[in-house]
Amino acid sequence: MMAFVEDEELDVDEEDLSLLYFFPLLRRDEQERATFMDNLTASMKLWESNKNEDISAQKLLSAHLPTVLRLSATSPYRDVREKMSFILKELENAGENVPRKTYEGPSSFIPLDQSICYESQSLAMGSSLAAVQNLYEEAFLYDCRLSHTMQVLSYHPEYLSTLMRTLEFLMNGNGPLPLHIRNYIAILAASRHKCFYLVSIQEAEFLRNGGDQQWLSGLNFLPQKMLNLLTLNKMLAHQPWFVSPCHVKDILRSSESWSVSELAHAIVIMAHFHALAGFALGCGLNPEIDSSLGHAFPHSTRGESPNANSFINGNPALGLGTTPTDSEYTDSEPISPQDRPLISPPLRSVSNSMIEHYIETACQNGSEPPKKLADTIMEKLKTVRTDNSSSEEEPTEQDIQFAESVSVVSSQGLKNKVSIPTPVNLVKYLEDANFEHQDFTLSSAVTLRAREYSWEDHGYTFLTELYPEIGPILDEKFKTAKELTYRMVGNKKNIDTYPFREAIWYYLHSIKGIRHDDYHYRKVNQILDIGFKTYIRMVACFPEKVTNYDFQNAMSGLEYSEKVHVNMLVLEARLQAELIYALKAVMRYMKDSSSKAA
């Protein structure tokens, strides 16, 4: 809620400091908001006039300005946006160095004029966007923030509503874990995929909820109880099929043990933020405006402001890093410096798998250019609808098709991509930073059949016993994501997209080692082409390696709302897979413990 202040603690009057939280703006009554904003205007003018004589006034001014800037751009209330813009203008006229946004809009992968946000003027509130406006107000009244995650997902209000409800309950609702512990677990989870965007938000929430600032210095400052989660967090993020009762035992039976309900709560947070990090990176979310990378002071002495080329892999959700040299870009994709922030060309070592697919497609079609994904989907959906083969298949045939679904696109090409450096401010949160996704293979791990353990038949009930209320909330979100449809593909209307959505879901489960015997895996290869499989596997397993080029080209022909929809499906399918493995391990541990006790 407050600005992401990274400097030393402010030694100022508590009444003035409370303005950082902007609590009075959490009101629907316009007059109440106006009273607070008038007082804020007077206070900030006073601080500006006294800043040279009073160091605390300068600190207060600096601490408030990023939040004022954010509210001037993203508050769902017009009176707040206009008043905050007025404050900035007044201070600038008085000679204050006011901050500027580093980026326009919530995502660097989605053009501003295609975004549903106040910066693009797309929310000049027609009746068709009333539902979005209501959700924006609800989100804002919750924590005085309209995050970039919420803005990108506003293409899909029905799903956004369920996500907001889930996050509110998970991070602030009833549950065994203190609020600051929830935030820190989220930090650990998002760090596994080097997601600066989520980590920066959770760091601020951690402090707001009373967390020990020393913990933000890294793992060396954590109590043993928190350190006990690191191995499970690592395994869940990258190789969930290897999570076992032994991992659970190490947490529940250590000298500083967790209760089973605490562990269940922690598991849901870890799995959710692993998947959410994939979504943030897959959509190229810009840093929040009041984060350290979301704004810059034009006349600052701290060096150049961050820009598109400053961010690791061209993805602002990763944070700052080195800029690739021109020699690292493919010769076939010349690009001018001014174009680079819009669409990042493929790095030779980054997009080899994508380029191989384009070459393969071109060879198949002679001299014809590769087809847009939207057209490919249409053709393949027709093939599935006209496939009159028997619904019953021999078990051996199903085995073959599942094996093909798992192995047809290897992650080797993705692993061989240019190494993505960990942002320097996230290294401190990582144990075994080089540990990453390894492909599930039928020779190295045992397939988990859904009939043995599934979300619907086992995980849902078991989780609800351990952590009441969260089960139904998650279940509704899963169903909403799977069933959401607008019956469109690109500019084609009245299309049954269920087979496409279903193929994405089951393909994601297959690469996580989960097999559904009632699904015919031949559909995966019929509907999803190699380039698209490569992309969604990247979002699910190596989201830190997703570039703008991947986002634009792997889903060419789809509307931006449809691209977000794809990443949303990947988020939910991955989340469910991680929960299945973790809850299965907890259940087995509890059964084994009960048997030994008996």
C-alpha positions in Angstrom: 0.0 0.0 0.0 2.9 2.4 0.8 5.6 3.3 -1.5 8.5 0.8 -1.8 10.9 2.8 0.4 14.3 1.2 0.5 16.2 3.9 2.4 16.8 4.0 6.1 13.8 4.1 8.4 12.2 7.5 8.5 12.7 9.3 11.8 9.6 11.5 11.6 6.3 12.2 13.4 4.1 9.1 13.5 1.0 11.1 12.5 2.8 12.4 9.4 4.2 8.9 8.6 0.7 7.4 8.7 0.0 9.3 5.5 2.2 6.9 3.7 -0.5 4.3 3.9 -3.2 6.5 2.4 -5.8 4.8 4.4 -8.4 7.6 4.1 -8.6 6.9 0.4 -10.1 3.5 1.1 -13.5 5.1 1.0 -16.3 5.1 -1.5 -17.5 8.5 -0.3 -16.0 11.1 -2.5 -16.2 13.9 0.1 -14.2 11.8 2.6 -11.5 11.3 0.0 -11.5 15.0 -0.9 -10.9 16.0 2.8 -7.9 13.7 3.0 -6.5 14.8 -0.3 -6.8 18.5 0.7 -4.9 17.7 3.9 -2.3 15.7 1.9 -1.8 18.6 -0.5 -1.2 21.0 2.4 1.2 18.6 4.1 3.3 18.0 1.0 3.5 21.7 0.2 4.7 22.3 3.8 7.3 19.5 3.5 8.5 21.0 0.2 9.0 24.4 1.7 10.8 23.1 4.8 12.9 20.4 3.1 16.1 22.4 3.1 16.0 23.1 6.9 14.3 19.8 8.0 15.7 16.5 6.9 12.6 14.7 8.0 10.5 16.8 5.7 12.6 15.8 2.8 12.3 12.2 3.7 8.6 12.4 4.0 8.3 14.1 0.6 10.5 11.5 -1.1 8.6 8.7 0.5 5.2 10.0 -0.6 6.0 11.0 -4.1 6.1 7.6 -5.8 2.7 6.6 -4.3 1.2 9.9 -5.4 2.6 9.2 -8.9 1.0 5.7 -8.9 -2.3 7.0 -7.7 -2.3 9.7 -10.4 -2.2 7.0 -13.0 -4.0 4.0 -11.7 -6.6 4.9 -9.0 -10.0 3.8 -10.2 -11.5 7.1 -8.9 -11.2 10.0 -11.2 -11.1 12.6 -8.4 -8.1 10.8 -6.9 -6.2 10.7 -10.2 -6.9 14.3 -10.9 -6.0 15.5 -7.4 -2.7 13.5 -7.3 -1.8 14.9 -10.8 -2.5 18.3 -9.4 -0.2 17.7 -6.4 2.6 16.6 -8.6 2.2 19.6 -10.9 2.1 22.0 -7.9 5.3 20.5 -6.5 7.0 20.6 -9.8 6.1 24.3 -10.3 7.6 24.9 -6.8 10.9 23.4 -8.1 10.6 19.9 -6.7 12.1 17.0 -8.7 9.0 14.9 -9.1 9.2 11.3 -10.4 8.2 10.1 -13.8 6.9 6.6 -14.7 9.5 4.3 -16.2 6.9 2.6 -18.4 3.4 3.3 -19.6 0.7 0.7 -19.0 0.8 -2.6 -17.0 2.7 -4.7 -19.5 5.7 -4.2 -21.8 4.4 -7.1 -24.0 0.9 -5.5 -24.6 0.6 -2.2 -26.4 -0.8 0.6 -24.2 -3.7 1.1 -26.6 -4.7 -2.5 -26.2 -4.7 -2.4 -22.4 -7.7 -1.8 -20.2 -6.3 0.9 -18.0 -6.7 4.6 -17.2 -3.4 5.5 -18.8 -4.7 4.4 -22.2 -8.1 6.2 -21.7 -9.8 2.9 -22.4 -11.7 3.2 -19.1 -13.6 6.3 -20.0 -16.3 4.0 -18.7 -18.8 2.9 -21.2 -21.4 0.5 -19.9 -19.5 -2.5 -21.4 -16.6 -1.9 -19.0 -18.8 -1.3 -15.9 -17.9 -4.8 -14.6 -14.2 -4.0 -14.9 -14.6 -0.6 -13.2 -16.4 -2.4 -10.3 -13.6 -4.9 -9.9 -11.0 -2.2 -10.1 -12.7 -0.3 -7.2 -13.0 -3.5 -5.2 -9.3 -4.2 -5.7 -8.3 -0.6 -4.8 -10.5 -0.5 -1.6 -8.8 -3.7 -0.5 -5.2 -2.3 -0.3 -5.2 1.1 -2.1 -3.5 -0.5 -5.1 -4.7 -1.5 -8.6 -1.8 -3.8 -9.5 -0.6 -4.5 -13.0 -1.6 -8.1 -12.5 -5.2 -7.0 -12.0 -5.1 -4.7 -15.0 -3.8 -7.3 -17.4 -6.3 -9.9 -16.2 -9.2 -7.4 -16.6 -9.7 -8.8 -20.1 -11.4 -11.6 -18.2 -13.5 -10.1 -15.3 -15.1 -13.4 -14.3 -11.7 -15.0 -13.7 -10.2 -11.8 -12.2 -13.0 -11.8 -9.6 -12.1 -15.4 -8.5 -8.4 -14.6 -8.4 -9.0 -11.5 -6.2 -11.1 -13.5 -3.8 -8.4 -16.2 -3.7 -5.5 -13.9 -3.0 -7.4 -11.9 -0.4 -8.3 -15.0 1.6 -4.9 -16.7 1.1 -2.8 -13.6 2.1 -5.1 -11.8 4.5 -8.0 -14.0 5.4 -8.4 -16.6 8.2 -5.5 -19.0 8.4 -2.9 -20.4 10.7 0.0 -18.3 9.4 0.7 -14.7 10.5 0.4 -12.2 7.7 4.1 -11.3 7.5 5.0 -15.0 7.3 2.7 -15.4 4.3 4.4 -12.5 2.6 7.8 -14.0 3.2 6.8 -17.4 1.9 5.6 -15.6 -1.2 9.0 -13.9 -1.6 10.7 -17.2 -1.4 8.4 -18.7 -4.0 8.6 -15.9 -6.5 12.4 -15.8 -6.2 12.6 -19.3 -7.6 11.7 -17.9 -11.0 13.6 -14.6 -10.4 10.4 -12.6 -10.5 11.4 -9.1 -9.2 7.9 -7.9 -9.9 6.2 -10.1 -7.3 9.1 -10.0 -4.8 9.1 -6.2 -4.7 5.4 -6.2 -3.9 5.6 -8.8 -1.2 8.6 -7.2 0.4 6.6 -4.0 0.9 3.6 -6.0 2.3 6.0 -7.9 4.6 7.1 -4.7 6.2 3.6 -3.3 6.3 2.5 -6.4 8.2 5.1 -6.0 10.8 7.9 -8.2 9.4 11.5 -8.0 10.7 13.3 -5.9 8.1 16.5 -7.9 8.8 14.8 -10.9 7.1 14.9 -8.9 3.8 18.7 -9.1 4.0 18.5 -12.8 3.0 18.4 -16.4 4.2 21.2 -16.0 6.7 18.9 -13.9 8.9 16.0 -16.4 8.9 15.0 -18.6 11.8 15.4 -22.3 11.3 11.7 -22.8 11.0 11.6 -20.7 7.8 14.7 -22.4 6.5 13.0 -25.8 6.8 10.7 -24.8 3.9 13.5 -24.1 1.3 13.9 -27.7 0.0 10.2 -28.2 -0.5 9.9 -24.8 -2.1 12.7 -25.7 -4.6 11.3 -29.1 -5.4 7.7 -27.9 -5.9 8.8 -25.1 -8.2 11.0 -27.2 -10.5 10.5 -31.0 -9.9 7.2 -31.5 -8.1 7.0 -35.2 -9.0 9.9 -35.9 -6.7 8.2 -34.3 -3.6 7.8 -37.1 -1.1 6.7 -37.8 2.5 10.4 -37.4 3.5 10.2 -33.7 2.6 7.1 -33.4 4.7 8.7 -35.2 7.6 11.7 -32.8 7.6 9.3 -29.9 8.1 6.8 -31.4 10.5 9.3 -33.3 12.7 12.2 -30.9 13.0 13.3 -29.1 16.2 11.4 -26.0 15.0 8.5 -27.9 13.4 5.4 -26.6 11.6 1.9 -27.8 12.3 0.1 -29.7 9.5 -2.3 -26.8 9.0 0.6 -24.3 8.8 2.3 -26.5 6.2 -0.9 -26.8 4.2 -1.2 -23.0 4.2 2.5 -22.6 3.2 2.1 -25.1 0.4 -0.8 -23.2 -1.2 1.1 -19.9 -1.0 4.3 -21.5 -2.5 2.4 -23.2 -5.4 0.3 -20.1 -6.1 3.3 -17.7 -6.3 5.3 -20.1 -8.4 2.4 -20.1 -10.9 1.8 -16.4 -10.5 5.5 -15.7 -11.2 5.1 -17.6 -14.5 2.1 -15.5 -15.4 3.9 -12.2 -14.5 7.0 -13.1 -16.5 4.9 -14.6 -19.4 3.0 -11.4 -19.7 6.0 -9.1 -19.2 4.4 -7.1 -16.4 6.0 -3.7 -15.8 7.2 -2.9 -12.3 4.6 -1.3 -10.1 5.0 2.5 -10.5 6.0 3.1 -6.8 8.6 0.3 -6.9 12.2 1.2 -7.2 12.2 0.3 -10.9 8.8 1.7 -11.7 9.7 5.4 -11.6 12.7 7.6 -12.0 13.6 11.2 -10.9 14.6 13.2 -14.0 17.2 15.2 -12.3 18.5 12.4 -10.0 22.2 12.0 -9.4 21.8 8.2 -9.1 22.5 7.5 -12.8 20.4 6.7 -15.8 16.8 5.7 -15.5 15.9 2.1 -16.3 14.5 1.4 -19.7 13.5 -1.6 -21.8 17.1 -2.4 -22.6 18.1 -2.3 -18.9 16.0 -5.3 -18.0 17.2 -8.8 -17.9 16.2 -10.6 -21.2 14.1 -7.5 -22.0 11.5 -8.6 -19.5 10.8 -5.9 -16.8 9.2 -8.4 -14.5 12.8 -9.9 -14.0 14.4 -6.6 -12.9 17.6 -4.9 -13.9 20.4 -6.7 -15.7 22.9 -6.4 -18.6 21.8 -5.6 -22.1 22.5 -8.2 -24.9 24.9 -7.0 -27.5 23.8 -6.6 -31.1 25.9 -9.7 -32.0 23.7 -11.8 -29.9 20.6 -11.0 -32.1 19.9 -13.1 -35.1 21.0 -11.7 -38.4 17.6 -12.5 -39.9 15.8 -10.2 -37.5 17.5 -6.8 -37.9 16.1 -4.3 -35.5 16.7 -0.6 -34.8 17.5 0.6 -31.2 14.2 2.5 -31.1 12.2 -0.6 -32.0 13.9 -2.8 -29.5 11.7 -1.8 -26.5 8.6 -2.8 -28.4 9.5 -6.3 -29.6 12.7 -8.0 -28.5 14.2 -9.9 -31.4 15.2 -13.5 -30.6 18.6 -14.1 -29.1 20.6 -16.8 -31.0 20.8 -18.9 -27.9 17.4 -18.0 -26.5 15.0 -18.7 -29.4 16.6 -21.6 -31.2 13.7 -23.9 -30.5 11.3 -21.3 -31.8 13.4 -20.7 -35.0 13.7 -24.5 -35.6 9.9 -24.7 -35.5 9.6 -21.9 -38.0 12.1 -23.6 -40.3 10.3 -26.9 -40.0 7.0 -25.3 -40.8 8.4 -23.5 -43.8 9.9 -26.7 -45.2 6.5 -28.4 -44.8 4.7 -25.6 -46.6 7.3 -25.0 -49.4 7.9 -21.3 -49.8 4.8 -20.3 -47.9 5.4 -18.4 -44.7 4.5 -20.0 -41.4 0.8 -19.8 -40.6 -0.6 -17.7 -37.7 -1.4 -19.7 -34.6 -5.0 -18.6 -34.9 -5.4 -20.2 -38.3 -3.6 -23.3 -37.2 -6.0 -23.7 -34.2 -9.0 -23.4 -36.5 -7.7 -26.1 -38.8 -6.9 -28.4 -36.0 -10.2 -27.9 -34.2 -11.9 -29.0 -37.4 -9.7 -32.1 -37.5 -10.7 -33.0 -33.9 -14.4 -32.4 -34.6 -14.4 -34.6 -37.8 -12.3 -37.4 -36.1 -14.8 -40.3 -36.0 -12.4 -42.8 -34.4 -13.6 -44.9 -31.6 -13.7 -43.3 -28.2 -12.2 -46.4 -26.7 -8.5 -47.0 -27.3 -6.2 -49.9 -26.5 -4.2 -49.2 -23.3 -1.0 -49.6 -25.2 -2.1 -47.0 -27.7 -2.9 -44.6 -24.8 0.5 -45.3 -23.3 2.2 -44.4 -26.6 0.2 -41.2 -26.9 0.9 -40.1 -23.4 4.6 -40.7 -23.9 4.5 -38.6 -27.0 2.7 -35.8 -25.2 5.4 -35.8 -22.5 8.4 -36.0 -24.8 7.4 -34.5 -28.2 8.8 -31.1 -27.2 11.9 -31.5 -25.1 13.0 -28.8 -22.7 16.6 -29.3 -23.8 16.4 -26.4 -26.2 14.9 -24.2 -23.5 17.6 -25.2 -21.0 20.2 -24.3 -23.5 18.9 -20.8 -23.8 21.1 -18.0 -22.7 21.6 -18.2 -18.9 19.3 -15.7 -17.2 21.2 -14.0 -14.4 19.5 -13.7 -11.1 18.7 -10.1 -10.2 21.3 -9.1 -7.6 18.6 -8.3 -5.0 17.0 -11.7 -5.3 20.1 -13.9 -4.9 19.8 -13.5 -1.2 16.5 -15.4 -1.2 17.7 -18.5 -3.1 19.1 -21.7 -1.8 20.8 -23.6 -4.6 20.2 -20.9 -7.2 21.3 -23.2 -10.1 18.6 -25.8 -9.3 16.0 -25.6 -12.1 13.4 -27.5 -14.0 14.4 -31.0 -15.3 12.1 -32.7 -17.7 9.8 -35.4 -16.3 10.6 -38.6 -18.2 9.0 -42.0 -18.0 12.4 -43.5 -17.4 13.3 -41.3 -14.4 10.0 -40.9 -12.5 6.8 -42.7 -11.9 3.7 -41.3 -13.7 1.0 -40.1 -11.4 -2.3 -41.4 -12.6 -5.3 -39.1 -11.8 -7.3 -42.1 -10.6 -4.7 -42.6 -7.9 -4.6 -39.0 -6.8 -6.5 -36.1 -8.3 -7.6 -32.6 -7.2 -11.3 -33.4 -7.6 -11.3 -36.8 -5.8 -8.6 -36.4 -3.2 -6.8 -33.0 -3.0 -9.9 -30.8 -2.7 -11.3 -32.7 0.3 -7.9 -33.2 2.1 -6.9 -29.6 1.7 -10.3 -28.4 3.0 -9.8 -30.5 6.1 -6.3 -29.0 6.8 -7.1 -25.4 5.8 -10.8 -24.8 5.8 -12.4 -22.5 3.2 -9.5 -22.4 0.8 -10.5 -25.6 -1.0 -13.8 -24.3 -2.4 -12.2 -21.0 -3.3 -9.5 -22.7 -5.3 -11.9 -25.1 -6.9 -14.1 -22.3 -8.2 -11.0 -20.6 -9.6 -9.9 -23.8 -11.4 -13.4 -24.3 -12.9 -13.7 -20.7 -14.0 -10.3 -20.8 -15.8 -11.1 -24.1 -17.5 -14.6 -23.2 -18.6 -14.1 -19.5 -19.5 -14.8 -19.0 -23.2 -15.9 -16.3 -25.6 -16.3 -18.7 -28.5 -13.7 -16.9 -30.5 -10.2 -17.5 -32.0 -8.6 -14.4 -33.3 -11.2 -12.7 -35.4 -13.3 -15.9 -36.0 -16.5 -16.1 -34.0 -18.8 -18.9 -32.8 -16.0 -21.3 -32.3 -16.0 -24.1 -29.7 -12.7 -23.7 -28.1 -13.1 -26.4 -25.4 -10.8 -28.9 -27.1 -8.1 -26.2 -27.3 -8.4 -25.2 -23.7 -8.6 -28.9 -22.6 -5.4 -29.7 -24.6 -3.5 -26.9 -22.9 -4.6 -28.1 -19.5 -3.8 -31.8 -20.0 -0.6 -31.1 -21.9 0.6 -29.0 -18.8 -0.3 -31.9 -16.5 1.5 -34.4 -18.8 4.8 -32.5 -18.7 4.4 -32.5 -14.9 4.0 -36.2 -14.9 0.2 -36.4 -14.4 -1.8 -38.7 -16.6 -5.6 -38.7 -17.0 -6.7 -42.0 -18.4 -10.0 -40.6 -19.6 -8.3 -38.1 -21.9 -7.1 -39.1 -25.4 -3.6 -37.6 -25.6 -3.6 -37.8 -29.4 -5.7 -34.6 -29.2 -2.7 -32.8 -27.7 -0.6 -33.4 -30.9 -3.6 -32.8 -33.1 -4.4 -29.4 -31.6 -1.2 -27.9 -30.3 1.7 -27.3 -32.7 5.3 -27.6 -31.7 5.9 -23.8 -31.5 3.0 -23.3 -29.2 3.9 -26.3 -27.0 7.4 -24.8 -26.7 5.9 -21.5 -25.6 3.6 -22.8 -22.9 6.2 -25.2 -21.7 8.5 -22.2 -21.3 5.9 -20.3 -19.3 5.3 -23.3 -17.1 8.9 -24.4 -16.5 11.3 -21.6 -17.5 9.2 -18.4 -17.3 12.3 -16.3 -16.6 13.4 -17.0 -20.2 10.2 -15.7 -21.9 10.8 -12.7 -24.2 8.5 -10.3 -25.9 9.4 -12.0 -29.1 8.2 -15.3 -27.8 4.9 -13.7 -26.5 4.2 -12.1 -29.9 5.2 -14.8 -32.3 4.3 -18.0 -30.6 0.7 -16.8 -30.5 0.5 -14.8 -33.7 -3.0 -14.1 -34.8 -4.5 -14.3 -31.4 -5.9 -11.2 -29.7 -4.0 -9.9 -26.7 -6.9 -11.0 -24.4 -6.5 -14.5 -25.8 -2.8 -14.5 -25.2 -3.5 -13.5 -21.6 -6.1 -16.3 -21.4 -3.5 -18.9 -22.5 -1.1 -17.7 -19.8 -4.0 -17.8 -17.3 -4.7 -21.5 -18.2 -1.0 -22.3 -17.8 -1.0 -20.6 -14.4 -4.0 -22.6 -13.1 -2.9 -26.0 -14.6 0.5 -25.7 -13.1 -0.9 -24.6 -9.7 -3.2 -27.6 -9.6 -0.4 -30.0 -10.5 1.9 -28.7 -7.7 -1.0 -28.9 -5.2 -1.7 -32.5 -6.2 1.9 -33.6 -5.6 2.3 -31.7 -2.4 -1.0 -32.8 -0.9 -0.4 -36.4 -1.9 3.0 -36.3 0.0 1.4 -34.9 3.1 -1.4 -37.4 3.0 1.0 -40.3 2.6 3.1 -39.0 5.5 0.1 -38.7 7.8 -1.1 -42.2 6.9 2.4 -43.7 7.5 2.6 -41.9 10.8 -0.8 -43.2 11.9 0.1 -46.7 10.9 3.3 -46.6 12.9 1.5 -45.1 15.9 -1.1 -47.9 15.8 
